[in-house]
Amino acid sequence: MARVKIAYIGGGSTRAPGTVASFIRQAASFEGSEIVLHDLDPERLTLVRDLSRRMAAAQDADLTITATLDRRAALTDCDGVLSSYRPGGFEARVLDERLPLNRGLIGQETQGAGGFFMALRAIHVARGLVEDMAAVCPRATLFNYTNPVNIVAQAVADHSDVPVVSLCEGPIQFPREIAELAGLDPGLVQAPMLGLNHACWSDGALYGGQPMLPLLRKRLEAGIDDEWARRWIALAVQMDSLPASYMKYYYFEAEMLAELRAKGTTRAEDILADVPSYWAHYREQLDSQAPTLEPGLSRGGIFELEVAVDVMDSFFNDLGEVWPTNVVNRGALADLPDSLVVEGPCLVSLSGVRPIAGHRLPPPVRGLVGALGEYQQLAANAAWEGTRQEAVQALLSNPLVRSLEQAQGLYAELAHAHRDWLPERLW
């Protein structure tokens, strides 16, 4: 089994204990390895380190877990880097969600103007991260989980020599969620998802070995009481393909706006309200002889970023498994540019992460996915080295921001609000 050193950037976050739990569950695949936690908050970093060590000892996992506030020290001689960070914290995400909504636009972590400003902040940090990697661990691969994962990977792939693969559970979860909404067994669904992160569609879908779309059509014709379940399944049936759940922001934009406005709090405000209980649970488990993370009291559940751990297992142990990831297209998906970072099934081995060719996007969705791909490229360029004017151009290319006046006004407001987390050229 692979004996490697992995730096976890964002290792003092609310998700970190669950992520380390994922490593511990697969400890046999990383026997003798070191996981270095890095974060900016010393108190929380120490808590996560101590809890992680206690969890590893209780599970008899042969993993060495260390922590440091010094990013270069964490990265030195690493074989892999797992990044999952949030510049500005959930407080910044509240602004990403709330300010667009005040102007009648979708505010969301990865979509619309909110996702755009998350990309600007994340890539500003990513520039320094890959510079450090090039200096102290030039052979390491970046396994990115920082949102928006597609735009972050695009920027790193275009502007650095650091190998990068971005990861998300979405391509695994979306088909299962639709099956569940239709009253089907999620475990019987097989549906390769491809396109862009949070903008992927299935290329065929099987349920128990049989075509799934006819089953969904029958359920729709029989009547589905839940309004969102009916809309989602109707979209799948109409397009003859299973969509990512994030497509609701585009195909049901007015309905989503109404729902978000009617709700008193945003998603980030809801998470912020729960954050104290997460840390209280972690402190409580630190005093336990056999720490156990409770799903309802742990951010994101108890086995976080597990796809990243699975992909690293296949990569470092040269397993040659197929996983959905986000990498540079290189001609695999004929519907999108070769240089674009795309999401789809990839072969993962020690020689790299390579997209599997032969899949096609359904014709009815190519237009929107193509437009989002153009936005992805413009946003990545603006975030990495662009001017304020180029950033506004990128924002205006987003299909959820279709007015010049809206784009200019919203950019000015969000850039001012996030000033501490952006480079001066974007102010």
Residue pairs with C-beta under 8 A, 6 or more apart in sequence:
1 28
1 29
1 30
1 31
1 32
1 317
2 29
2 30
2 33
2 79
2 313
2 316
2 317
3 30
3 31
3 32
3 33
4 30
4 33
4 34
4 79
4 80
4 316
5 33
5 34
5 36
5 77
5 78
5 79
5 80
6 30
6 33
6 34
6 35
6 36
6 78
6 79
6 80
6 81
6 82
6 312
7 36
7 38
7 74
7 75
7 78
7 80
7 81
7 82
7 137
8 16
8 19
8 20
8 35
8 36
8 37
8 38
8 82
8 84
9 38
9 39
9 71
9 74
9 81
9 82
9 83
9 84
9 85
9 129
10 16
10 38
10 39
10 83
10 84
10 85
10 86
10 146
11 19
11 35
11 36
11 37
11 38
11 39
11 45
11 48
11 49
11 67
12 37
12 38
12 39
12 40
12 41
12 44
12 45
12 47
12 48
12 67
13 39
13 44
13 48
13 84
13 85
13 86
13 299
14 275
14 278
14 279
14 299
14 300
15 84
15 299
15 300
15 304
15 305
16 37
16 39
16 48
16 52
16 304
17 48
17 51
17 52
17 55
17 282
17 293
17 298
18 293
18 298
18 299
18 300
18 301
18 302
18 303
18 304
18 305
19 82
19 84
19 304
19 305
19 308
19 309
20 35
20 37
20 48
20 52
20 55
20 56
20 65
21 55
21 293
21 302
21 303
21 304
22 303
22 304
22 305
22 306
22 308
22 309
23 30
23 35
23 61
23 63
23 309
24 52
24 55
24 56
24 59
24 61
24 63
25 59
25 303
25 306
25 309
26 309
26 310
26 313
27 56
27 59
27 61
27 62
27 63
29 313
29 317
30 63
30 312
30 313
30 316
31 62
32 62
32 64
33 63
33 64
34 63
34 64
34 65
34 66
35 52
35 63
35 64
35 65
35 66
36 66
36 67
36 68
36 74
36 78
37 45
37 48
37 49
37 52
37 65
37 66
37 67
37 68
37 74
38 45
38 67
38 68
38 69
38 70
38 71
38 74
38 75
39 45
39 48
39 67
39 69
40 69
42 69
44 279
45 67
45 69
46 67
47 279
47 282
47 283
47 286
48 67
48 282
49 65
49 66
49 67
50 286
51 282
51 285
51 286
51 291
52 65
53 65
54 285
54 286
54 288
54 291
55 61
55 291
55 293
56 63
56 65
58 289
58 290
58 291
68 74
71 128
71 129
71 132
72 132
72 135
72 136
75 81
75 132
75 133
75 136
75 137
75 140
76 136
76 137
77 136
77 137
78 133
78 136
78 137
78 140
79 137
79 139
79 140
79 141
79 316
80 140
80 141
80 142
80 143
80 312
80 315
80 316
81 129
81 133
81 137
81 140
81 141
81 142
81 143
82 143
82 145
82 305
82 308
82 312
83 126
83 129
83 142
83 143
83 144
83 145
83 146
84 145
84 146
84 305
85 122
85 125
85 146
86 92
86 93
86 122
86 146
87 121
87 122
87 124
87 125
87 421
88 95
88 121
88 418
88 420
88 421
90 268
90 271
90 272
90 275
91 268
91 272
92 118
92 121
92 418
92 421
93 109
93 114
93 118
93 267
93 268
93 271
94 266
94 268
94 269
94 272
95 117
95 414
95 417
95 418
96 107
96 108
96 109
96 113
96 114
96 115
96 117
96 118
96 268
96 414
97 107
97 108
97 109
97 114
97 266
97 267
97 268
97 269
98 107
98 266
98 269
99 107
99 113
99 410
99 413
99 414
99 417
100 106
100 107
100 112
100 113
100 114
100 410
100 414
101 107
101 257
101 260
101 261
101 266
103 406
103 409
103 410
104 257
105 112
105 113
105 257
105 400
105 401
105 406
105 410
106 112
106 113
106 114
106 249
106 253
106 256
106 257
106 260
106 400
107 113
107 114
107 260
107 266
108 114
108 115
108 246
108 249
109 115
109 118
109 147
109 148
109 267
109 268
110 118
110 147
110 148
110 197
110 198
110 246
111 198
111 246
111 249
111 400
112 249
112 398
112 400
112 401
113 395
113 398
113 400
113 401
113 410
113 411
113 414
115 147
115 148
115 151
116 379
116 394
116 395
116 398
116 401
117 414
117 415
117 418
118 147
118 148
119 148
119 151
119 152
119 379
119 380
119 383
120 379
120 382
120 383
120 391
120 418
120 422
120 426
121 418
121 421
121 422
122 146
122 147
122 148
122 151
122 152
122 383
123 151
123 152
123 155
123 380
123 383
123 384
124 383
124 421
124 422
124 423
125 146
126 144
126 146
126 152
126 155
126 156
127 159
127 384
129 142
130 142
130 156
130 160
130 162
131 160
133 140
133 142
133 162
134 160
134 161
134 162
140 162
140 163
141 162
141 163
141 164
141 165
141 315
142 156
142 162
142 163
142 164
142 165
143 165
143 167
143 308
143 311
143 312
144 152
144 153
144 156
144 164
144 165
144 166
144 167
145 166
145 167
145 168
145 305
145 308
146 152
148 197
148 198
149 166
149 167
149 168
149 197
149 326
150 166
150 196
150 197
150 198
150 326
150 341
150 343
150 376
151 376
151 379
151 380
151 383
152 166
152 380
153 164
153 165
153 166
153 326
153 327
153 341
154 340
154 341
154 376
154 377
154 379
154 380
155 380
155 381
155 383
155 384
156 162
156 164
157 164
157 327
157 328
157 341
158 339
158 380
158 381
158 384
159 384
159 385
163 352
164 327
165 311
165 325
165 326
165 327
165 346
165 353
166 197
166 325
166 326
166 327
166 341
167 305
167 307
167 308
167 311
167 325
167 326
168 197
168 198
168 307
168 324
168 326
168 343
169 306
169 307
170 193
170 197
170 198
170 200
170 244
170 245
170 246
171 192
171 193
171 200
171 244
171 324
171 343
171 344
172 307
172 324
174 193
174 200
174 242
174 243
174 244
174 245
175 186
175 189
175 190
175 191
175 193
175 202
175 205
175 242
176 186
176 187
176 189
177 186
177 245
178 189
178 216
178 232
178 233
178 236
178 242
179 185
179 186
179 188
179 189
179 207
179 212
180 186
181 224
181 226
181 229
181 232
181 233
182 215
182 216
182 219
182 224
182 229
182 233
183 219
184 207
184 212
184 215
185 208
188 207
188 208
189 205
189 206
189 207
189 212
190 205
190 206
190 207
191 202
191 204
191 205
191 206
191 212
191 242
192 202
192 203
192 204
192 324
192 344
192 345
192 359
193 200
193 201
193 202
193 203
193 242
193 244
193 324
193 343
193 344
194 200
194 201
194 202
194 203
194 333
194 342
194 343
194 344
194 345
194 359
194 361
195 201
195 244
195 333
195 336
195 342
195 343
195 344
195 361
195 365
195 369
196 326
196 336
196 341
196 342
196 343
196 369
196 372
196 373
196 376
197 326
197 343
198 244
198 246
199 244
199 246
199 247
199 368
199 369
199 372
200 243
200 244
200 343
200 344
201 239
201 241
201 242
201 243
201 244
201 361
201 362
201 365
201 369
202 241
202 242
202 243
203 241
203 359
203 360
203 361
203 362
204 211
205 211
205 212
205 213
205 241
205 242
206 212
207 215
212 242
213 236
213 237
213 240
213 241
216 233
216 236
216 237
217 237
219 233
220 230
220 233
220 234
220 237
224 230
224 233
228 248
231 248
231 252
231 255
232 243
232 245
232 248
235 243
235 247
235 251
236 242
236 243
239 362
239 364
239 365
240 362
240 364
241 362
241 364
241 365
243 251
243 365
248 255
248 256
249 256
249 400
250 368
250 399
250 400
253 400
260 266
265 273
271 299
274 299
275 299
277 297
278 297
278 298
278 299
281 293
281 294
281 297
281 298
282 298
285 291
285 292
285 293
293 302
294 302
295 301
295 302
298 304
307 323
307 324
310 321
310 323
311 323
311 325
311 348
311 353
313 319
314 320
314 321
314 323
314 348
314 349
315 348
315 349
315 350
315 353
316 350
317 350
318 349
318 350
318 351
319 348
319 349
320 347
320 348
320 349
321 347
321 348
322 345
322 346
322 347
322 348
322 356
323 345
323 346
323 348
324 343
324 344
324 345
324 346
325 343
325 344
325 346
325 348
325 353
326 341
326 342
326 343
327 341
327 342
327 346
327 353
327 354
327 355
328 338
328 339
328 340
328 341
328 342
329 336
329 337
329 338
329 339
329 340
329 341
329 342
329 355
330 338
330 354
330 355
331 338
331 357
332 342
332 344
332 354
332 355
332 356
332 357
332 358
332 359
333 342
333 344
333 355
333 357
333 359
333 360
333 361
334 360
335 360
335 361
335 366
335 369
335 370
336 342
336 361
336 369
336 370
336 373
337 373
337 377
340 373
340 376
340 377
341 376
342 355
342 373
344 355
344 356
344 359
345 355
345 356
345 359
346 353
346 354
346 355
346 356
347 353
347 354
347 356
361 369
368 399
371 397
371 399
372 399
374 397
375 394
375 397
375 398
375 399
378 390
378 393
378 394
378 397
379 394
379 395
379 398
381 390
381 394
382 390
382 391
382 393
382 394
382 426
383 391
383 426
386 394
386 425
386 426
387 425
387 426
388 411
388 415
388 425
388 426
388 427
391 411
391 415
391 426
392 407
392 408
392 411
395 401
395 407
395 410
395 411
396 404
396 407
401 407
401 410
415 422
415 426
415 427
416 427
419 427
